[in-house]
């Protein structure tokens, strides 16, 4: 892909129903400059799984950041900070 940014800018999900009455979701990902970089369909169950994974990742990122703030406040070495955060991540898994 040339001629523009491929940094993820937006993910849009729209609901739909097919002729057999089955629900589906269309997922469109766009780059920061507005170009569509991915279009696909997922089942409602798959979208729910992705949504849960996004929420878990967001929570983990905030926990990692909070842990790092505490570690830096305590003036612990960077090597120890990395090891602590890795162990916290492993304990969430």
Beta strands, then each sheet from edge to edge (+ up, - down):
strand 1: 8-17
strand 2: 23-31
strand 3: 36-42
sheet 1: 1+ 2- 3+
end
